């Protein structure tokens, strides 16, 4: 699949999730399922876009050989995934909830979780090495899940 077709597919999925049902509008509150689905799709989309943007940014000065650029692109892609998830989860939850509440509280919660992840990883990883690989892996896996849960709850309540 090409990048354009993947982008079109993601956009179509987001539009399907974002459509607000008449029942949710009549009740005056957002659908929890749509809010969670929006947050998950937003986080995934943000992670992909962030990885591409971060990898492109850190490898922009590489020569034309793509094999040489892979090492330079990897740290940027990692940071891009984190930043993209941090922005994508609250935006997706906000859109999935029908934009009923402010985007600010879910965005602050997501950013606070990303800051906590970054601070905790900086404290256990030194010069790219750690004696706490299981803890670092758990932090990297749990944080996006907490971001989706927190932003979905804040957007749907």
Secondary structure by P-SEA (a helix, b strand, c coil): ccaaaaaaaaaaaaaaaacccaaaaaaccccaaaaaaaaaaaaaaaaaaaaaaaaaaaacccccccccccccaaaaaaaaaaaaaaaaaaaaaaaaacccccccaaaaaaaaaaaaaaaaaaacccccccccaaaaaaaaaaaaaaaaaaaaaaacc
